[in-house]
Amino acid sequence: MSLNHIFLFLAIVSSLVVLARVWQPGAVAAATWRIAAFIVLAITGVTWIFWRGTAGYAGGCVWFLLLFLPAIGLRKMTELATQGNYESARKLGVALQILHPSPELRDQIRLFRRLESQAKYRGVVGPAAVDHEATRSQLRNAPAVLVLILLNAAIFLFEISVGDSNDPEVLHRIGALEPYAVVVQGEYWRLFTALFLHGGLAHLGFNLFALYVLGPPLERSIGTMRFVVCYLISGLASGAGVIGLTLIGLVRPAQLVGASGCIMGIVGAWAGFLMRHRHAAHARQRLANVVMIVAIQIGFDLSTPQVSMSAHLCGLVAGFLLGLVLTPRPKPA
């Protein structure tokens, strides 16, 4: 799987998603995001015409600077302000103005400056300590995600210590999922070991990033044990589904590794959880976000022959069913 291809897909699809969102009625701060998305698409398009081999890298860099960093930074700025750390929120906002110079951000910075002055006048101290405590609390509230990230990283270090992580022979020896080995030779343990192997650093990085983003909120919502069950059973169902589809001839035999089935299981579990809680505030909007994630993943799978769309879909379906069954029942009003 080429990094250039991944970044090219990411830059184009993310920009189109941003444009679709900011053109919706009532979208806030639409102009700055619209300009940023157009810049990403323009630079990606020009480099695709003249330097196709590096178009993804160029588009990915611009996407990271103009769309990803501002989105993450603005979210963090809001968190700091909510925690009463107006000084840090203001400093972060000033830094973000370089990449995201919007009138709304300037207004927020002025507001933070006034709130910071009022806090100092009243003698309020210790916002940084509150922020650090909140950060530690977030880590403590998602122990399964932390353990899974560390476990995947540790196994990848072992993987590269025994050979090339992209070498099929190496992956076969240490537990890659292969339909023939499972069905004919009875090596069912491969359904489990393949979930923790990855074909290269980029493969590992994207899966761990998705786990880091999607995992903690779900774990806090449904509980650690339910989260672990969703993660592992979705991954096992993903591999078993691929083997079944291979046996009936719908997909070609292939060697599979990676936590992607587990990650799609988390997406599916989110969908199941939101379906159970569809009358809660923002549930429908979040469910629409899940649908968008699934659509983007399917688009990526269709454009990337090296990945297994059947594995992703099997994990997604398994996670959705588990989300419906395992998520806590909505509390009566």
C-alpha positions as CSV (number, residue, x, y, z in Angstrom):
1,M,0.0,0.0,0.0
2,S,1.6,3.3,-1.1
3,L,1.7,6.2,1.3
4,N,1.3,8.5,-1.6
5,H,-2.0,6.9,-2.5
6,I,-3.2,7.0,1.1
7,F,-2.4,10.7,1.5
8,L,-3.9,11.5,-1.9
9,F,-7.2,9.9,-0.9
10,L,-7.1,11.6,2.5
11,A,-6.5,15.1,1.1
12,I,-9.2,14.8,-1.5
13,V,-11.9,13.2,0.5
14,S,-11.3,15.2,3.7
15,S,-11.5,18.4,1.7
16,L,-14.7,17.4,0.0
17,V,-16.2,16.4,3.4
18,V,-15.3,19.8,4.8
19,L,-16.9,21.6,1.8
20,A,-20.1,19.5,2.1
21,R,-20.3,20.4,5.8
22,V,-19.6,24.2,5.5
23,W,-22.2,24.5,2.7
24,Q,-24.9,23.2,5.0
25,P,-27.5,25.8,6.2
26,G,-26.3,27.4,9.5
27,A,-22.7,26.3,9.2
28,V,-20.5,28.4,11.5
29,A,-17.2,30.0,10.3
30,A,-17.8,28.5,6.8
31,A,-15.6,30.9,4.8
32,T,-12.3,30.1,6.3
33,W,-12.8,26.3,6.1
34,R,-14.1,26.6,2.5
35,I,-11.0,28.6,1.5
36,A,-8.7,26.0,3.2
37,A,-10.4,23.1,1.6
38,F,-10.1,24.7,-1.9
39,I,-6.4,25.4,-1.3
40,V,-5.8,21.7,-0.4
41,L,-7.7,20.5,-3.5
42,A,-5.9,23.0,-5.8
43,I,-2.4,22.1,-4.6
44,T,-3.3,18.4,-4.7
45,G,-4.7,18.8,-8.3
46,V,-1.7,20.8,-9.6
47,T,0.8,18.3,-8.2
48,W,-1.2,15.4,-9.6
49,I,-1.0,17.0,-13.1
50,F,2.8,17.7,-13.0
51,W,4.3,15.5,-10.3
52,R,1.9,12.6,-9.9
53,G,4.3,10.5,-7.9
54,T,4.4,13.0,-5.1
55,A,0.9,14.5,-5.3
56,G,-0.3,12.6,-2.2
57,Y,2.6,13.8,-0.1
58,A,2.1,17.4,-1.2
59,G,-1.7,17.2,-0.6
60,G,-1.3,15.4,2.7
61,C,1.1,18.1,4.0
62,V,-1.2,20.9,3.1
63,W,-4.2,19.0,4.5
64,F,-2.3,18.5,7.8
65,L,-1.5,22.2,8.1
66,L,-4.7,23.8,6.9
67,L,-7.4,21.3,8.0
68,F,-6.2,18.7,10.5
69,L,-4.1,20.9,12.8
70,P,-6.7,23.7,13.0
71,A,-9.5,21.2,13.7
72,I,-7.6,19.5,16.5
73,G,-6.3,22.8,17.9
74,L,-9.7,24.5,18.0
75,R,-11.1,21.5,19.8
76,K,-8.3,21.6,22.4
77,M,-8.8,25.4,22.7
78,T,-12.4,24.9,23.6
79,E,-11.5,22.2,26.2
80,L,-9.0,24.5,27.8
81,A,-11.6,27.3,28.0
82,T,-14.2,25.0,29.5
83,Q,-11.6,24.0,32.2
84,G,-11.1,27.7,33.0
85,N,-7.5,27.8,31.6
86,Y,-8.1,31.0,29.6
87,E,-4.4,31.9,29.3
88,S,-3.5,28.6,27.6
89,A,-6.7,28.8,25.4
90,R,-5.7,32.4,24.3
91,K,-2.1,31.4,23.5
92,L,-3.3,28.4,21.5
93,G,-5.8,30.6,19.6
94,V,-3.1,33.1,18.8
95,A,-0.9,30.3,17.3
96,L,-3.9,28.9,15.4
97,Q,-4.5,32.2,13.8
98,I,-1.5,31.7,11.6
99,L,-3.2,28.6,9.9
100,H,-6.8,29.6,10.5
101,P,-7.2,33.4,10.4
102,S,-11.0,33.7,10.9
103,P,-13.0,36.5,12.5
104,E,-14.6,34.0,14.8
105,L,-11.3,33.0,16.2
106,R,-10.2,36.6,16.7
107,D,-13.4,37.2,18.7
108,Q,-12.7,34.1,20.8
109,I,-9.2,35.3,21.6
110,R,-10.5,38.7,22.7
111,L,-13.0,36.9,24.9
112,F,-10.3,34.7,26.5
113,R,-8.2,37.8,27.1
114,R,-11.0,39.5,29.0
115,L,-11.8,36.3,31.0
116,E,-8.1,35.9,31.8
117,S,-7.9,39.4,33.1
118,Q,-11.0,38.9,35.2
119,A,-9.7,35.7,36.6
120,K,-6.4,37.4,37.6
121,Y,-8.2,40.3,39.1
122,R,-10.3,37.9,41.3
123,G,-7.2,36.0,42.3
124,V,-8.2,32.7,40.6
125,V,-5.2,30.4,40.3
126,G,-4.4,26.8,39.3
127,P,-6.1,26.3,35.9
128,A,-3.0,24.4,34.6
129,A,-3.3,22.0,37.5
130,V,-7.0,21.4,36.6
131,D,-6.0,20.8,33.0
132,H,-3.4,18.2,33.9
133,E,-5.8,16.4,36.2
134,A,-8.4,16.3,33.4
135,T,-5.8,14.8,31.0
136,R,-4.8,12.1,33.5
137,S,-8.5,11.4,34.1
138,Q,-9.1,10.9,30.4
139,L,-6.2,8.4,30.3
140,R,-7.5,6.5,33.3
141,N,-11.0,6.3,31.9
142,A,-9.8,4.4,28.8
143,P,-7.4,1.7,30.1
144,A,-8.3,-0.8,27.4
145,V,-7.5,1.6,24.6
146,L,-4.1,2.4,26.1
147,V,-3.3,-1.3,26.6
148,L,-4.3,-2.2,23.1
149,I,-2.2,0.6,21.6
150,L,0.9,-0.4,23.6
151,L,0.3,-4.1,22.8
152,N,0.0,-3.5,19.1
153,A,3.2,-1.3,19.2
154,A,5.1,-3.9,21.2
155,I,4.1,-6.8,18.8
156,F,5.1,-4.6,15.8
157,L,8.6,-4.2,17.4
158,F,8.8,-8.0,17.7
159,E,7.6,-8.3,14.1
160,I,10.4,-6.1,12.7
161,S,12.9,-7.9,14.9
162,V,12.3,-11.2,13.2
163,G,12.2,-9.8,9.6
164,D,10.5,-7.5,7.1
165,S,7.0,-6.6,8.3
166,N,5.9,-6.6,4.6
167,D,7.4,-10.0,3.8
168,P,4.6,-12.6,3.4
169,E,6.9,-15.4,4.6
170,V,7.7,-13.6,7.8
171,L,4.0,-12.8,8.4
172,H,3.1,-16.4,7.8
173,R,5.6,-17.6,10.4
174,I,4.3,-15.3,13.1
175,G,0.6,-15.7,12.6
176,A,-1.0,-14.0,9.6
177,L,-4.5,-15.1,8.7
178,E,-4.5,-17.4,5.7
179,P,-7.7,-19.3,4.7
180,Y,-5.9,-22.5,3.7
181,A,-3.9,-22.7,6.9
182,V,-7.0,-22.2,9.0
183,V,-9.5,-24.5,7.1
184,V,-7.2,-27.3,5.9
185,Q,-4.4,-27.2,8.6
186,G,-6.7,-26.3,11.5
187,E,-4.6,-23.3,12.6
188,Y,-7.5,-21.4,14.1
189,W,-5.2,-19.4,16.4
190,R,-4.4,-17.3,13.3
191,L,-7.8,-15.7,13.6
192,F,-6.5,-14.1,16.8
193,T,-2.8,-13.5,16.2
194,A,-3.5,-11.7,12.8
195,L,-5.3,-9.0,14.7
196,F,-2.1,-7.7,16.2
197,L,0.2,-7.9,13.1
198,H,0.6,-5.1,10.7
199,G,2.1,-4.8,7.2
200,G,4.5,-1.9,7.8
201,L,4.7,1.2,10.0
202,A,2.1,3.2,8.0
203,H,-0.5,0.4,8.4
204,L,0.2,0.3,12.2
205,G,0.1,4.1,12.5
206,F,-3.2,4.6,10.8
207,N,-4.9,1.8,12.8
208,L,-3.5,3.1,16.1
209,F,-4.5,6.6,15.3
210,A,-8.1,5.5,14.5
211,L,-8.1,3.5,17.8
212,Y,-6.9,6.5,19.7
213,V,-9.6,8.8,18.2
214,L,-12.6,6.4,18.2
215,G,-11.8,4.1,21.1
216,P,-11.8,6.2,24.3
217,P,-15.3,7.8,23.9
218,L,-16.8,4.4,23.2
219,E,-15.0,2.8,26.1
220,R,-16.2,5.5,28.5
221,S,-19.7,5.1,27.2
222,I,-20.1,1.3,27.3
223,G,-17.5,0.3,29.9
224,T,-14.1,-1.3,29.6
225,M,-15.1,-5.0,29.5
226,R,-17.8,-4.4,26.9
227,F,-15.3,-2.4,24.8
228,V,-12.7,-5.2,24.9
229,V,-15.4,-7.7,23.9
230,C,-16.5,-5.5,21.0
231,Y,-12.9,-5.1,19.8
232,L,-11.9,-8.7,19.9
233,I,-15.1,-10.4,18.7
234,S,-15.3,-7.9,15.9
235,G,-11.8,-8.7,14.8
236,L,-12.4,-12.5,15.1
237,A,-15.7,-12.1,13.2
238,S,-13.9,-10.1,10.5
239,G,-11.4,-12.9,9.9
240,A,-14.0,-15.7,10.1
241,G,-16.2,-13.8,7.7
242,V,-13.4,-13.5,5.1
243,I,-12.7,-17.2,5.4
244,G,-16.4,-18.0,4.9
245,L,-16.6,-15.7,1.8
246,T,-13.4,-17.3,0.5
247,L,-14.8,-20.8,0.8
248,I,-18.0,-19.9,-1.1
249,G,-15.9,-18.1,-3.8
250,L,-17.0,-14.5,-3.3
251,V,-13.5,-13.3,-2.5
252,R,-10.1,-14.5,-3.5
253,P,-7.7,-16.2,-1.0
254,A,-5.4,-13.7,0.5
255,Q,-3.1,-13.2,3.5
256,L,-4.6,-10.8,6.0
257,V,-3.1,-8.9,9.0
258,G,-4.1,-5.9,11.0
259,A,-6.5,-4.5,13.5
260,S,-8.7,-2.9,10.8
261,G,-11.5,-5.4,11.4
262,C,-11.4,-4.4,15.1
263,I,-11.4,-0.7,14.3
264,M,-14.4,-1.1,12.0
265,G,-16.0,-3.1,14.8
266,I,-15.6,0.0,17.0
267,V,-17.3,2.1,14.3
268,G,-20.1,-0.4,14.1
269,A,-20.4,-0.5,17.9
270,W,-20.8,3.2,17.9
271,A,-23.6,2.9,15.4
272,G,-25.3,0.3,17.5
273,F,-24.8,2.4,20.6
274,L,-26.3,5.5,19.0
275,M,-29.2,3.5,17.6
276,R,-30.0,2.4,21.2
277,H,-29.7,6.0,22.3
278,R,-31.1,7.7,19.2
279,H,-33.4,10.0,21.2
280,A,-30.4,11.5,23.2
281,A,-29.1,14.9,22.3
282,H,-26.8,15.0,19.2
283,A,-27.3,11.2,18.7
284,R,-28.6,11.6,15.1
285,Q,-25.8,14.0,14.1
286,R,-23.2,11.6,15.5
287,L,-24.9,8.7,13.7
288,A,-24.6,10.6,10.5
289,N,-20.9,11.1,11.2
290,V,-20.5,7.3,11.6
291,V,-22.3,6.8,8.3
292,M,-19.8,9.2,6.7
293,I,-16.9,7.4,8.2
294,V,-18.2,4.1,6.7
295,A,-18.7,5.7,3.3
296,I,-15.2,7.1,3.3
297,Q,-13.8,3.7,4.3
298,I,-15.7,2.0,1.5
299,G,-14.5,4.6,-1.0
300,F,-10.9,4.0,0.2
301,D,-11.3,0.2,0.0
302,L,-12.7,0.4,-3.6
303,S,-9.7,2.6,-4.7
304,T,-7.1,0.4,-2.9
305,P,-6.9,-3.2,-4.1
306,Q,-4.3,-4.1,-1.4
307,V,-6.9,-3.8,1.4
308,S,-9.7,-6.2,2.2
309,M,-13.1,-4.5,2.0
310,S,-14.8,-7.8,3.0
311,A,-12.8,-7.9,6.3
312,H,-13.8,-4.3,7.1
313,L,-17.5,-4.9,6.3
314,C,-17.6,-8.1,8.4
315,G,-16.0,-6.3,11.3
316,L,-18.4,-3.4,10.9
317,V,-21.5,-5.7,10.9
318,A,-20.2,-7.6,13.9
319,G,-19.5,-4.5,15.8
320,F,-23.0,-3.1,15.0
321,L,-24.7,-6.2,16.3
322,L,-22.5,-6.2,19.4
323,G,-23.3,-2.5,19.9
324,L,-27.0,-3.2,19.9
325,V,-26.6,-6.1,22.4
326,L,-23.9,-5.0,24.7
327,T,-24.4,-1.3,25.1
328,P,-26.2,-0.2,28.4
329,R,-29.9,0.4,28.0
330,P,-31.0,4.0,27.8
331,K,-32.1,5.3,31.2
332,P,-35.8,6.2,31.3
333,A,-36.6,9.9,31.3
